[in-house]
Amino acid sequence: MSNKRPLGLPSARLIVIAAIAGVLAGAVAVYVKPTLSGNATALAEADKGCEGAVQQAKTINELATGDLAALKGVDTPRLLPSLTFKNAEGKDLKLADFEGRAVLLNLWATWCVPCREEMPALNNLQKAKGSDQFEVVAVNIDTGSDEKPKAFLDETGVHALGYYRDSSMGVFNALKKEGLAFGLPVTLVLNKKGCLIGAMNGPAHWDSQTAQDLITRVTAL
């Protein structure tokens, strides 16, 4: 019997398995590849420029109900200027490159079952709400080549999302070090200035009306 639940959430058992796998994978990356990425200092920056984001984080708490109940507004909004990954052409990107757009940053991997199950929903959210004001930035952290992630996206028809990668897992390790990532998937909400205002671990119904209403509000802030 298949464990896959199309357009739905995985069982609690799958979430626990993914969380454990993500933590173990992150631990391996920390000890085996400690210098492969500049992401280790990504969250060491001060929260300059994020003074007005406290109310935005409170808005996240007000709107993240039902399908998004696990999403929480952060106590201290801050910039993540050194968090880096690559685009489809292999160019290094930072969150500053997305300034002017609110961003839903999602880390995923092909070996993470809950990640695989929520990717169509993220794709639908991008199709519904993607614009010059908002983008779903889904970063794949599979190590090795990009053969598996590209094949998975093709197989599932996930074509609305931009293709972003970090095969060093530096993004995950940086967020794990700061207590923002405990497994996969992990998702951050950033305002138009690039300030972190919300975070969650685990999958969600990102194409639900609740999620779309939240994004509408965030992009209007």
C-alpha positions in Angstrom: 0.0 0.0 0.0 1.3 3.4 -0.9 2.0 6.0 1.7 1.4 8.9 -0.7 -1.5 11.1 -0.1 -2.0 13.3 -3.2 -2.5 17.0 -2.3 -2.8 16.0 1.3 -0.6 15.8 4.4 1.5 12.8 5.4 0.8 10.8 8.5 2.3 11.8 11.8 4.6 8.8 11.5 6.0 10.1 8.2 6.6 13.6 9.7 8.6 12.1 12.5 10.6 9.9 10.2 11.4 12.9 8.0 12.4 15.0 10.9 14.8 12.4 12.2 16.2 11.9 8.7 16.7 15.6 8.3 18.5 16.0 11.6 20.8 13.0 10.9 21.5 14.3 7.4 22.2 17.7 8.8 24.6 16.3 11.4 26.5 14.4 8.8 26.8 17.6 6.7 28.0 19.6 9.6 30.9 17.2 10.4 31.8 16.0 7.0 31.4 19.3 5.1 32.0 22.1 7.6 33.5 24.6 5.1 31.6 24.0 1.9 29.3 27.0 2.2 29.2 30.5 3.6 25.9 29.8 5.2 27.4 29.0 8.6 27.3 32.7 9.5 24.1 33.4 7.7 22.1 34.2 10.8 24.8 36.0 12.8 23.8 39.3 11.3 22.0 41.9 13.4 18.3 42.7 12.7 19.1 46.0 11.1 16.3 47.3 8.9 13.7 45.0 10.5 12.4 47.3 13.2 9.0 47.5 11.6 8.7 43.8 11.1 7.6 42.9 14.6 4.0 43.7 13.8 4.3 41.7 10.6 5.4 38.7 12.7 2.3 39.2 14.9 0.2 39.2 11.8 1.6 35.7 10.9 0.4 34.4 14.3 -3.0 35.9 13.7 -3.5 34.4 10.3 -1.6 31.0 10.6 -4.5 28.9 11.7 -6.1 25.6 10.6 -4.0 24.3 7.7 -1.0 26.5 8.8 -1.3 26.2 12.6 2.4 25.1 12.8 3.6 28.4 11.3 4.7 30.8 14.0 5.7 34.5 13.8 9.3 35.0 15.1 10.0 37.0 18.3 12.9 38.8 16.7 12.6 39.5 12.9 16.0 39.7 11.3 17.8 39.7 8.0 19.5 36.6 6.6 21.9 38.3 4.2 24.5 35.5 4.0 22.1 32.6 3.3 23.2 31.4 -0.2 22.1 28.9 -2.8 22.2 28.6 -6.6 19.7 29.1 -9.4 19.2 26.9 -12.4 22.2 28.4 -14.1 24.4 27.7 -11.1 24.7 31.4 -10.2 25.1 32.1 -6.4 22.0 33.9 -5.0 21.3 35.6 -1.6 18.0 36.5 -0.2 18.9 40.2 -0.9 18.5 39.3 -4.6 14.7 38.9 -3.9 14.3 42.3 -2.2 11.1 43.9 -3.1 9.2 40.6 -3.0 7.9 38.7 0.0 9.4 35.2 -0.1 8.2 31.8 1.1 11.6 30.0 1.4 11.2 26.2 1.5 13.9 23.6 1.9 13.2 20.1 0.4 14.9 16.9 -0.7 13.8 14.0 -2.9 14.4 11.5 0.0 12.0 13.4 2.3 8.5 12.0 1.8 6.6 14.9 3.3 8.6 17.3 1.1 7.6 15.3 -2.0 4.0 15.4 -1.0 3.8 19.1 -0.4 5.6 20.2 -3.6 2.5 20.2 -5.8 0.8 22.5 -3.2 3.8 24.9 -3.3 3.6 24.8 -7.0 -0.1 25.7 -6.9 0.6 28.5 -4.5 3.2 30.0 -6.9 0.8 29.7 -9.8 -2.0 31.4 -7.7 0.0 34.1 -6.0 3.4 34.4 -7.7 4.2 37.9 -9.0 6.7 40.7 -8.7 5.5 41.0 -5.1 5.8 37.4 -4.0 7.7 34.2 -4.9 7.9 30.6 -3.5 11.6 29.9 -3.4 11.9 26.1 -3.0 15.5 25.1 -2.5 16.5 21.5 -3.1 19.2 20.2 -0.8 19.9 16.8 -2.3 23.7 16.1 -2.3 25.4 15.1 -5.6 24.0 15.9 -9.0 20.6 17.4 -9.8 19.4 14.4 -11.7 17.0 13.2 -9.0 15.4 16.6 -8.1 14.9 17.5 -11.8 13.4 14.1 -12.5 11.0 14.4 -9.6 9.8 17.8 -10.6 9.2 16.6 -14.1 7.4 13.5 -13.0 5.0 15.5 -10.7 4.5 18.4 -13.1 6.0 21.0 -10.7 7.0 23.6 -13.3 5.8 26.9 -11.8 8.6 27.0 -9.3 12.0 28.4 -10.0 14.8 25.8 -9.7 17.0 26.5 -6.8 19.7 24.2 -5.3 22.2 23.9 -2.4 24.0 20.5 -2.7 26.3 21.4 0.1 23.3 21.5 2.5 24.8 24.7 3.9 21.4 26.4 4.0 19.9 23.6 6.1 22.9 23.5 8.5 22.8 27.3 9.0 19.1 27.2 9.9 19.6 24.1 12.1 22.4 25.8 14.0 20.1 28.8 14.8 17.2 26.5 15.9 15.0 27.1 12.8 15.4 23.7 11.2 14.9 20.4 12.9 14.1 18.3 9.9 12.5 18.6 6.5 10.6 20.3 5.1 11.4 23.7 6.7 9.7 26.9 5.6 10.4 30.5 6.3 8.3 33.6 5.5 10.3 36.8 4.7 8.9 40.2 4.1 9.7 42.4 1.2 12.9 43.7 2.9 14.1 40.2 3.4 13.3 40.1 7.1 12.4 36.7 8.7 8.9 37.1 10.1 7.7 33.4 10.3 9.0 29.9 10.4 7.8 26.3 10.6 9.0 22.7 10.4 6.9 20.1 8.7 4.6 20.1 5.7 1.5 22.2 5.2 -1.4 22.8 2.8 0.3 25.6 1.0 -2.4 25.9 -1.7 -5.2 26.2 0.9 -7.4 29.3 1.1 -5.7 30.0 4.5 -2.3 30.0 2.9 -3.4 32.2 0.0 -5.0 34.7 2.4 -1.8 34.8 4.5 0.3 35.5 1.4 -2.1 38.2 0.2 -1.8 39.9 3.6 2.0 39.5 3.8 2.5 41.0 0.3 0.4 44.0 1.3 2.5 44.8 4.3 
